[in-house]
Amino acid sequence: DTVFPTVDCAIFDDDNYEYLYLAKKEKEKKFRFVGGFANPHKDKSFEQTVRREVYEETGLEITPPVYIGSTLIDDWRYRAENDKIITSFFVMKKLFGSPKAQDDIIELHKIKINEITESLFVTEHIPLWNMLKDWIEN
């Protein structure tokens, strides 16, 4: 069995943690956090993976990412496999750049945090949303 390491990113637009960037991939109706697979040929740490993935998918430069936890992801690509994904989840703020969906992201939305509900997320990212809510409340 193999574990594939990924990162997921809660990118806030402001210092008040009022607006969050969420993404959609092609053929998805629901939102997800920006993120992707760690690449040992490009990344020396998960924090570097975060910076690379955020830039590749949104064009944004970010504050230093803060680790808030990790979890097994029930990714559709691995549901019937013994191999699985475990993601490291980070929070950061936008430093500069014009947010634009790119790479494998087709939509990027800035959403007011108090308007976000679990039902907006793809199934595999609901645990991340719950982790983020706990982090915000504490």
C-alpha positions as semicolon CSV with decimal commas, in nm:
position;residue;x (nm);y (nm);z (nm)
1;D;0,000;0,000;0,000
2;T;0,122;0,348;-0,087
3;V;0,028;0,682;0,066
4;F;0,045;0,976;-0,173
5;P;0,121;1,306;0,007
6;T;-0,076;1,611;-0,100
7;V;-0,140;1,960;0,033
8;D;-0,463;2,156;0,051
9;C;-0,480;2,530;0,101
10;A;-0,728;2,759;0,274
11;I;-0,638;3,090;0,108
12;F;-0,789;3,394;0,279
13;D;-0,814;3,726;0,098
14;D;-0,780;3,950;0,401
15;D;-0,643;3,989;0,753
16;N;-0,989;3,944;0,905
17;Y;-1,034;3,592;0,763
18;E;-1,360;3,714;0,609
19;Y;-1,317;3,593;0,250
20;L;-1,187;3,255;0,133
21;Y;-1,082;3,144;-0,216
22;L;-1,243;2,820;-0,330
23;A;-1,195;2,640;-0,661
24;K;-1,379;2,413;-0,901
25;K;-1,228;2,158;-1,135
26;E;-1,370;2,067;-1,474
27;K;-1,703;1,882;-1,454
28;E;-1,739;1,955;-1,081
29;K;-2,042;2,141;-0,955
30;K;-1,909;2,186;-0,602
31;F;-1,611;2,366;-0,450
32;R;-1,278;2,237;-0,325
33;F;-0,968;2,385;-0,168
34;V;-0,673;2,461;-0,392
35;G;-0,402;2,196;-0,364
36;G;-0,219;1,908;-0,520
37;F;0,045;1,640;-0,498
38;A;0,386;1,695;-0,343
39;N;0,662;1,666;-0,602
40;P;1,003;1,554;-0,471
41;H;1,171;1,695;-0,783
42;K;1,028;2,046;-0,728
43;D;0,955;2,069;-0,353
44;K;1,182;2,044;-0,051
45;S;0,894;2,074;0,198
46;F;0,514;2,071;0,213
47;E;0,527;2,449;0,264
48;Q;0,707;2,477;-0,069
49;T;0,445;2,249;-0,225
50;V;0,178;2,488;-0,093
51;R;0,345;2,792;-0,248
52;R;0,393;2,612;-0,582
53;E;0,038;2,475;-0,600
54;V;-0,122;2,806;-0,500
55;Y;0,080;2,994;-0,759
56;E;0,019;2,735;-1,034
57;E;-0,356;2,722;-0,973
58;T;-0,435;3,084;-0,875
59;G;-0,141;3,308;-0,968
60;L;-0,128;3,434;-0,608
61;E;0,171;3,492;-0,383
62;I;0,087;3,407;-0,023
63;T;0,195;3,460;0,337
64;P;0,390;3,176;0,499
65;P;0,153;2,879;0,517
66;V;0,043;2,766;0,864
67;Y;-0,014;2,393;0,913
68;I;-0,346;2,311;1,081
69;G;-0,371;1,934;1,039
70;S;-0,375;1,630;0,814
71;T;-0,634;1,374;0,711
72;L;-0,700;1,081;0,483
73;I;-0,879;1,198;0,166
74;D;-1,145;0,977;0,011
75;D;-1,032;1,066;-0,341
76;W;-1,242;0,915;-0,621
77;R;-0,926;0,806;-0,807
78;Y;-0,824;0,576;-0,521
79;R;-1,155;0,451;-0,376
80;A;-1,116;0,104;-0,527
81;E;-0,740;0,091;-0,460
82;N;-0,522;0,000;-0,163
83;D;-0,324;0,320;-0,228
84;K;-0,462;0,634;-0,061
85;I;-0,403;1,008;-0,026
86;I;-0,317;1,179;0,301
87;T;-0,320;1,557;0,278
88;S;-0,155;1,823;0,489
89;F;-0,388;2,121;0,533
90;F;-0,254;2,476;0,553
91;V;-0,398;2,825;0,606
92;M;-0,251;3,135;0,443
93;K;-0,343;3,482;0,323
94;K;-0,304;3,640;-0,018
95;L;-0,004;3,872;-0,030
96;F;-0,039;3,996;-0,387
97;G;-0,141;3,895;-0,736
98;S;-0,462;3,889;-0,936
99;P;-0,647;3,566;-0,860
100;K;-0,712;3,366;-1,174
101;A;-0,816;3,002;-1,220
102;Q;-0,542;2,815;-1,406
103;D;-0,372;2,476;-1,433
104;D;-0,641;2,215;-1,349
105;I;-0,873;2,472;-1,185
106;I;-1,145;2,613;-1,411
107;E;-1,316;2,845;-1,159
108;L;-1,186;3,041;-0,862
109;H;-1,430;3,221;-0,633
110;K;-1,382;3,458;-0,339
111;I;-1,659;3,370;-0,094
112;K;-1,756;3,530;0,235
113;I;-1,669;3,280;0,507
114;N;-2,003;3,312;0,688
115;E;-2,183;3,216;0,365
116;I;-1,993;2,888;0,325
117;T;-2,163;2,564;0,423
118;E;-2,058;2,201;0,408
119;S;-2,302;2,141;0,120
120;L;-2,091;2,363;-0,110
121;F;-1,797;2,119;-0,103
122;V;-1,706;1,809;-0,299
123;T;-1,740;1,509;-0,066
124;E;-1,366;1,454;-0,022
125;H;-1,311;1,813;0,103
126;I;-1,585;1,820;0,369
127;P;-1,338;1,698;0,637
128;L;-1,108;1,987;0,543
129;W;-1,391;2,239;0,578
130;N;-1,472;2,099;0,922
131;M;-1,103;2,120;1,018
132;L;-1,093;2,484;0,904
133;K;-1,410;2,574;1,097
134;D;-1,254;2,429;1,414
135;W;-0,934;2,627;1,352
136;I;-1,129;2,952;1,301
137;E;-1,334;2,899;1,618
138;N;-1,023;2,836;1,828
